[in-house]
């Protein structure tokens, strides 16, 4: 116990709180059991440590532990919680929960046995609360965490604070929002660098190492998490990495499964299963046309890497600007909205809005005649008619 307290103390002392992401206010920390899921590197650990630091930690009653610690190879989580609780424990933050065998059974038992103990668990985006061995869905309040929005990137790196907006507010009155932001900063000045290297919070730890760290995250997800959590055969991991490079390098036209299957060296059925696990691990986003009903049995209509930084890092040629723009939009909008592939335009959002994505000269011919149709245009600061700056869609959270 003393070892874990000392480790927690060191981590909290090193945790900065000069910038705290807004999701910390959205989480109801008073719930008895909370889960925070998200892709590796988006800041789940930092969020929990910041909460503890900001709320006056008493190490006897509040504690952060990580289940990938060697401590938990010798002591079970159940035994540790019994000791923590009897010594005054009230609020436990459990990180890397997916690395602990049988985690769902023990968390369920802890929840039932200690009704006045609050528990926060965090882990991989592949953490399946609903379909875990012990059903926690009725007990757990889940939260998803994403990488930095463009708005958060400006606040974290440049101390530029601009307000959030909702998609509905932005589409209804884009002129007002764009004018408000341009009065505070020049939003285009930093947008291209965000698309290259701004999605992961560790950008503050050095731009030179950013690409290496992001690629290490991809390799860890593929080499460790996919075999551990999804049962992927290790002999196929190299092919999955090849598949990601293909997706990063090519413009996302409608998916030709035969060509991708041949290029990656895998069978079509295997390719579909790879797409599913890569989407679950937050390495890709998949879009389906509205008429597609049984998604797992059908090929996606478009596939993007999960965020535009991955295109810059994994592609053989630095990535196509059109692909990067679309990947940005899908990433930012899919966090809180339902997206579908559009045959006219690029995206259908929440089964209502159609959005075409392009450069400043995009004319909107593909969405002519459609109601609730908009252009997300790069390289422009202000809105004009139904043409809205691309960067503004990075301010939704």
N, C-alpha and C positions, 0 to 999 in steps of 0.2 A: 504493500500500500504506500509506504513512504517513497519508494522508487517512482511510482506513478504520480504522486503529488509533486515531487521535485521536477519531474519531466514536464508536467502541466504548468508549473510555476515558471519554468524557463521559457516555454513556448509563449505564454501570455505576456511575459516581460518583453519578448522580442516582437510581439504583434503590434503593428501600427494601427491607430484609430483616427488618423487625420482625414482619411476618406473611408466611409462605410457605405456599402451598396444599399439601395433603397429596399431590397427584398427583406432586409432585417426588420423593417417596419411592417411588412406584409404578413410575416409569420406570427401565428398566435402561439407564443412561447409558453403559455399557460396550459396548453393541452397536455394530457398525460403521456401521449406517445406521438412523436412527430418523426417523419422521415424526410430527409433532404437528399434528393437524387440529382445527379448531374454528371456530365462527362468529366473525365480526369482533367485537372488544371483550371477549372472555372472558378475555384475559390471557396469550396464548401468548408474546408478546414479553417480557413481564415475567418469565414463568417461566424462559425461557432466560437472561436477564440475571441473575436471582437465582441460578441455578445457577452461573454463572460467578463471580459475586461471592463466593458462599459457598465456592467451591473454590479460592480463591487464584489468580486469573488471571495468567498470564504471556502477554503479548500476542504474543509470538513463537510460542508453541505453541498458544494457545487464542484464538479470535477469533469475534466476532459480526459478521455482515454482513447487510444487507437488499438483496434483489435489485431493489427499486424505486428504488435509489439511481442517480443520474445516472452514477456511476462505471461501472456495468455497461451503459451505452449505448455506451461506448467500448472497454471491455475485456471480453472474454468470461469467463465463469465458469471455463472450462478454463484459460485463461491465468493468471487470478488464482490458482487452486488450485496450479498448477505453481510460481508464485512463492512462495506461502505455504508450500508443502511443502518446497521447497529451502532456505527460511530457518528451518526447524525446526518447521513447523506440524504439530500432532498431533490437534487437535480443532476442527472448524469448525462453527459454528452459522449456518445459512442461513435467513433469514426472508423472508416474502413470495415464496416460490419460484414460486408460480403466476403471478406477473407477469413472469416471464422466459421468452421464447419458446424452446421446445425444451428446457425444464428437465429433463425426464425422461431424454432422451438423454445430456445432459451429466453428470447425476448418476450414471447408470449407468456411463458411461465413467470418471468419477472413482473410483467404487467399485471398478471392476476394475483401474484403473491404480495406485492407491495403497492397497494392502491393509492398511497400518498406520495409515491416516488414519480417524479417527472423524468421522462427519457426522451432524448433526441438521438436518432440514429442517422448516419449519413453513409453513402456508399455510391458505387458505380451507377451510371444511368441504366445499367442492365439489372439492377436490383428489382426484383419482381415481388412487390408486397402482396399483391392479390393472389398470385399463383405460387407463392412460397409453400414449403412443406407444411408449415403451420399458418393457417389463414389469419393474417393480421388486418385484413381490410376493414373489419368492423371496429377495430381498436385504434388504428393508426390514421393520422391526418397527414397526407403526403404533400410535399412541395417539390417542384422542379426548379433547378437552378441552371441558368444559361451563362455563357460568357458575356463579356462586356458589350453593351449597346454602344453605338457611336456617342450618344450623350454621356454615358458613363466614362467612356474613354477620354473625352474632353475634360471631364471633372477630375479623373484620376491622374492623368499625365500633365495637364496644363492648368489645372485649377480653374477651369472655365465652367461656370454653373449655368446651365440653361434648363428651362422647365420641361417636364414630360408632356406629352400629348397623347390622346387616344387616337386610334385609327379613325373613328367616326368624326371626331373633332377636326382632325387633319383634312379629311376628305371634304367635310362640309365647309370649312373656312381656312383653306391653306394659306391665303394671303396674310391673314392676321398672324398666324403662327410664324411664318417665314420672316415677316417684318420684325417680330419680337426677337427672334434669334439673331438676326443680322444686326440688330441694335446692340447686342451683347458681344458678338464675335463675328469673324468671317468663317462661316461653317465649311466652305470649300477648301480652306487653307490646309486642313488636316485630314480631309476625308480619304484621300488616296493612300496616306500612310496607315490609316485605320484598316483599310481593305487589305493591306499587305501584312501588317503586324500590330493589330490592336485588339484582337478578340479576347486574348488570354490576359488576366491581370498581372502575370509576371513580366509584362513589358517594362515595369518599373525597375526590374532587376537587371536590365541591360538589353539594349537593342541588338548588340552583336551576337548575343547568345540566344536571342528569341527564336530564330528558326530552328536551331539545334534542339532547344527544349521542346518546341512544339512537335518536331519530328519524333523526339523521344517519347512523347505522350502517345503518338500514333503507334509506335513500335510496341510500347508497353501494353496498350489495349489489344493489339493483335497477338503479340507473343505470349501474353500472360492471361489477360481477362477472357479472351474468346475461348481458349481451351478450358479455362477454369470454370467459367460461368455458362458457356454455351456448348461445351463439349466438342468444339471444332478440332478436328484431327491436326496435330502439329505438322504433319507432312504436307498440309495444304496451305500453311501460313504464308509461304513465299508467293503463292498464286494470288492470295488475297491482297498482298502488298502490290503486286503487279496490277491487279484490278483497280486499286485506288489510283495508281499512276495513270492508267488509261482514262479513268473518269476525270482526273484533274487536267489532263492534257487536251481532251477532245471537247468540242463544243457540244452542249447537251441537246442535240436534235432528238427526235423521237427515237426511242431505244430500239436498236437492232440487236436482238438477243443472239442471233447467229454469229454476227461479226464480233461482238464482245466475247462470246463464248470461245470463239477461235483464237482471239487475241490473248485471252487470259489462260487458255489451255485447260478449260474445265467444261464439263457437260452442262447443258442448259438447266436441268433440274438442280444441279449443284450450284450453278450460278444464282438461281433464284433464292436458294437457301442462304447463300453468302450475302446477298442484298439484304435479306431480313435481319441477319445478325449485325451487319454493319450499320443498319438504321437503328437497331436497338442500342448499339454501342455509341451512338451519336457521332459516327464518322461520315455518314451520308444522310441526305434527306431524299425521300421518294415522293413523287407526285403521281396521282392517278386521275384519269378523266372521270367526270361525274357519273357516267353510266357504269363504271366498274363497281361491282358489289362485293365479290369474294376476292379481296386483295391478295391474300396469300397464295391463291391459285393462279394469279394473273401476273404478267409482267408489268412493272411500273411504266408510265408514259414518259417520265423524265426523272433523271437522277442527278443530284448535285452533291458535291462534298459539303459537309455540314456547315462550314463557315468559309468565307472567302480567303482567310489566311492560309487554309490548307491547300487551296489551289496554288497560291504563290509558292508554297513550300514543297509540294509533292509533284507538280507538273514538270515536264521536261523542258518547257520553254517559257516558264514564268506565268503561264495562264492566259487565256483569252479574256479581254476586257468585258465582252458581252456575257460570258460565262460567270465572271466574277460579280458583275452587277446582279445577275439573276440569283446567284448563290446568296448574296447579301440579303436580297429581298425575301427569299424563302426562309433564310435563317431568322431574320428579325420578325417576320409576320407569323411564322409557325409557332412561336413561343406561346402566343395567346389566341391564335386564330386558326380556323380550319381552312386549309388550302387544297385546291384541286387544279389539275392541268386544264388549261383553256385552249381550245382549238382556234378561237379568235382572241388574240392577246396572249399573254403569258400565264396569268394566274387568275383563278376565281377565288375570292376570299369570302368565307362565311356564306357561300352559296348566293351571294348578292353582288359584290363588287368585282368588276373585271379590270385588271391592271396590265398594261403593256409597259415593258421595261426597255430603256435604251439611252442613247446619248441626247444631247441638248437639241439636236435637229430631228428627233423622232417625230413623225407627222401624225401618227395615230390612225393610219388607214385601216389597220387590222381591227380596230375597235369602233370604226365608224358605224353609227346607227344603233349602237348598244346603249342601254340606259345604265347609269351608275358605272360608267367606264372612265378610267383615268390613265394618264401616262406618268410613269416614274422616270424622270429625266436626269441624267448625270450632267455634271459641269454647268449647273445653273444654281443661282442663289435664291431666286424668288419664284413664286408660283405664277402661272399665267393660264387663265382659263382652267381646263382640266389637266394641265401639265403641272406636276408637283415635283420639286427637287428630290432626287433620290436620297440625299443625306437625311431628309426630314423623316424618312421611315426608320431611321436609326435612333429616333428619340421617343419610341413608344414605351420604353421601360428604363 
